[in-house]
């Protein structure tokens, strides 16, 4: 935004700033500038210190109150340097003295852009540190995992939208991170968000941001995760849990690259590569009118499916050693033969996430020695589980084995579903989904 009461400067900026690649709103006085700030958020405002209605310092103070991330630049005459310094104390980024040259404005705006990019990278780094510990790796040498690596290698250098499919706990976020790390965007932010973990009323604000006062509780301006990920990759986990109303807004962003913060009329352009993941059956959801068909095709440009851990049991030992090494922080990590045998015989309804929980439990009990069978959780007796199931029903399906593990966990925890889900290494929502699916099958039988 450019605010100055000189008509000649207004006309000049209307022409020259767009020519330099900037979108500009020109205001003739301070009151008009404040009104514009109430409606939209700007990357930068350039304001004259001496304007009718409201002076430049008042405009800057109001701007910083409702949009702290907006950078402010003041225009001042040589005789008003004390006022310019006062503006800096009120949060102005810099000042220019009149008459100023266009090249000076261009150079200053370039610095503003660079600062905002650094701020976005810093926020993305904070976001990653809170979510991640150590450097995640895709572990496994089975043909299924080799195929996953080949697909990642082929699609990573492109900007195509990728949909990662797989059960809860199979490592979909690790695949998304691998796509980012092997792409041309690797030096830019990687931002992950679980669409099923946020209340419906907060999802739009979390993704697209909001301005102060946009709704009850919006006490400050907030930059959305799409803007934080600008230039990089955003990972939308559990995309199938996204409310129908938000699906339409996400589709608009994917198609146009433009988003609108909550409470604003102005659109903001972002350059973001989108990677999505779900354990849900999207075609079935489309048929049941729970998911938009056009959005499904938009996010499914390229598909990668992760196998469940029970289908790559050969990888369990190497995965367990890797997880143990992370807990031991580089110290020698050992698994006894009886522990490996027990791990390889388990059904793993919670996939790699369940394995991680089991290894963490065993690490606490084994002190500095190798992990043995007795260090695994007390309920962990996969040989008995498999043997009992086979004895009762002969050859059993994977679904039946999963339900055996779930019912056993519920029995151990006296029916507590949250505790059972935690022991199984799956989310509470996944546990409810599996129980509901089993009930539906029983009713249809």
C-alpha angles and dihedrals in degrees: 000000000000118000122185134131094222108104094206092056091047092054092044093053093046088060106032104041094056088047088058091052100263129125108224139193111200119207125190097207145009097266092054089048092053090048090052091050089053091058104038143020120235132200090222139003124204110198136177113234095222111053135140119257097018128012123234096260091055090050091049092048091051091046093052091049096055100026113024093175094061112102117225128209123187130212115212142164120246090253093059101058092126089059091049090054089050088054090054089054088054090058105275114156095216143323138238126207121226130278090041127178124238090238089059091053090047092052092047093049089051089057090050090053092049092050093050091050090052090048091052092049091049092051091047090051090051089050092052095047091054092051104037138055117192126341111309118223136191103240122194142084100204118121090252092058092043088056090051091053092050091051091049091050092052100046101033097081091054130076093232120136110249129206116204116201128194146108122288111283098022094116105262093154090055089057091049090051091048089053089053096044092052095046132088086254094064094114091054130073125299110201124184128193132176106224091199095054098065129076111254092244092058102044096085092049092046093051102036105019130230140236124244112280094016090128140351108299095021093124095159142021112275129199112219124233092250089062092043088055093050109145092012140061133295119201115207105196120196092015088171089071093060112119116250094245092054091048090067092050092048090050090055091053092048093050100042105023087230128118134182121217116229108272096019135106096198121086123226123210119225133185105213135149109222124214118180134190137189142165090206127099100248097188089055090048089051090051089050090048091242094118131038113251093212091053092049091056091043095056095038099069089124125013130207119183121200117211119231116251093249088065093055103040088151087073096053096088095049091044091050092050091049092050091046091051090054091053092047089048096229097323119128109288122197136183119198119229094249091054092050090049091052093046093049092050096054124105095224101207087172093049120204092345090060090048090052090053092049092050092048090051092049093047090058092052101041097057107198097334131091120288113256133184092267091058093063117094114287093243091051106105107129095168091061091045094051094041094050092048093050092046092052100044109008110226108019134196125245089247090056091050090051092051091049089056092046095048091047091052091049091050092050091051096044092248097311105148096192091054092044091050091050093051092047091050094237133116120262089242091056091050091053091047092053092047091048091049090051091050091050091051091050091050092049093046 
